[in-house]
Amino acid sequence: MNRHTTEKTDDEQPSFLERVIFRKVELWLVGIVVIFMLALTVVFGAVVRNELQGHNKFGIAGDVALRVAEIPSTIRELKRQKLRLHADQMGKRFAGHSGWEIPDPSRVAGLDGYLLLSRVDGDKSRQIVELVDLRDFRVLHRWEPDAESLFAGLKTCPNCLLDFANWTFRTIHPFAFENGDILVKDHGSPLARIDACGKPVWVNSNMFHHATELDENGDIWSPGYIWGPGLERPADRREDYHNDTIMHATADGRTVAQYDLTDILMKNGYGYLLMGMNEIYHKDPLHPNDVQPVMSDGTYWKKGDVFVSLRNKSTVFLFRPSTEKILWLKTGPWAVQHDVDILGDGKIAIFDNGFHPDVMTAPDDVANQVMIYDFATDQITSPYLDILSRLEVRTATEGLAEFIPGGYVMLEETNFGRLVFIGPDGELAAQYVNSGSDGTNYLLDWSRYIPRGPGDMVAAAVASAACGG
């Protein structure tokens, strides 16, 4: 054998996989494959675009294509949603604090009624709603909404949640009926009524978000989105535009009306709020977060009117659905505010967040405010600024305030998982920190005060419910 020649043993022979991978391929064949892949990409993009526009010409194939295209954003969004449930995204606070704390028992002596405490249960990795008796802070009942079952098969709108997983679904601003049923939804989901045992009573497949309020007739009001069958996107709006509405539904789940907020502002001469204030185009120019019904006639409003809060315009306005007229509108001095409350004839309270982290870094001394606007004098006061500054109440997003009989005020610092009660003397009466057993703080989900009378009926109803194991 020539010494310059080597022989390969069986172990040295190329494997089948190596022969396939390193096989010589004609250039023309590579070109055909590239052209085919480009054509397939164009067709795939067209199918996805058609599905996003709501035409659904391709049936199941269109739905599958859209799901495939959403895989990267779905994974990213689910990870982000899960992390968001931790109440430390804007900084860790309240180390060593957990549950209810009463600095001075004498300060809660006049506190009465119930609390519908909506929160993330970090130990159980799910969202829960608890009925708490404020006389002794005992939990009387717990609802555990099963979003995965409630909304199975329902699609979400493009700017809503990606899915309805029990872990990430937040039970935002639940409402308790006297028979023990509660309303549940998230920031962009269908609205459901469930009984004391968590079983569905009805589901409204329209998209609701943020606050849930009932009027004097028991009808439901909430921000929502124009989305779904028969609710086509107006031709003058882009695909990613948030088509916000004022939603009006009945207590048995029927949609009464959807008022298009974009059209309302344009028709009432406030189109400038939609454009030209920041960038030229913004997909979420309004971001409504509260629709507060007027329960009785007053000097400046009538029963049936609603106050609407637009976070992204730092604007609150009074709207009359019967005529679709805006009766009053004011921008600032509140900033990215939440939660409008009617205090009496001619006065409203507004929970002022004061800043947003996407716009600026929060100053060290920032604090939320509860601003009182007086229609008679056109004056604004902030009577709780001192105590909120001392307590460092500073939720950048979300948050709410409720005025409670006996001179108490309840404030939810949603971002940091803390609930505080200010007593009639202007000092801290009680606080709740939503902390897991590992010390991690978790978000709150817009809790609600229930007066003693209605709350007693809720408590009696849930106590007699036979839910089983």
Secondary structure, DSSP 8 states (H G I E B T S, - for coil): --TT-----GGGS--HHHHHHT----HHHHHHHHHHHHHHHHHHHHHHHHHHTT--TTHHHHHHHHHHHTHHHHHHHHHHHHHHTBTTTT----TT--EEE-S-GGGGTT--SEEEEEEEETTTTEEEEEEEETTTTEEEEEE---HHHHTTT----TTS-S---TTT----S-EE-TTS-EEE--TTEEEEEE-TTS-EEEEEEEEE-S--EE-TTS-EEEEEE--STT----TTS-TT---EEEEEE-TTS-EEEEEEHHHHHHHTT-GGGGSSSSSS--S-S--EEEEEE--S--SS--TT-EEEEEGGGTEEEEEETTTTEEEEEEE-SS-S-EEEEEEETTEEEEEE----TTTS---TT---EEEEEETTTTEEE-TTHHHHHHTT---SS--EEEEETTTEEEEEEGGGTEEEEE-TTSSEEEEEE-B-TTS-BB-B---EEE-HHHHHHHHHHHHT-----
